[in-house]
Amino acid sequence: MLFLLGKDRKTEHYTHFCMPLEPVFTRDCGSGVHFMDEPINGLDPEGIKELRQLVQRLHEEGKTILLSSHILGELSKIATHYGIIKDGELMEQITRSELEEKCQDYFQVEVADVRRALPVIQEAFSQVHAEVFDARTIRIYGLSDAAEMNQKLAENQVPVYASGFHHMDLEEYFLERMGQ
């Protein structure tokens, strides 16, 4: 069962989960704000779906749900705002739309020498944004033709070790912010 303690201090039962492990509790923080700590842990897929629906329904009722979880893939399905905490300090607060903007699709190419590859990319593909990620990796935003990119690099004797399209999700963004 999921219990919410209302302002009138009465407990409201919202749903029944398929796995009767520890109950998931929320704490009423006042003014329609509720806190859930790791509510997804131990739930089966049906229970997770029910919890998602509950959070959505509460949000539609004007309630704010502060949800603490390490299951980032699940958070990305229901959260509208994110707070990233490291060592007890808030590192970043970001909205869903800001996160989506930062997590754009990109084409990643691993080359022998980014100093040789970058000018080739910039000259041949002026409409894209190329960003050096590390000594061997370039991320290219706005590219539509990967085959042409690889061909241009090969024509200019820039060895390509790996390449492919990629989409950064919440988990990858979080790990990158944590320096991992």
Salt bridges, closest charged atoms under 4 A:
GLU38 OE2 - HIS70 ND1 2.48
GLU61 OE1 - LYS63 NZ 3.69
GLU74 OE2 - ARG52 NE 2.32
GLU92 OE2 - LYS102 NZ 3.10
GLU92 OE1 - ARG177 NE 2.69
ASP105 OD1 - HIS167 ND1 2.49
ASP113 OD1 - ARG115 NE 3.31
GLU131 OE1 - HIS129 NE2 3.73
GLU172 OE1 - HIS166 NE2 2.58
GLU176 OE1 - ARG139 NH1 3.48
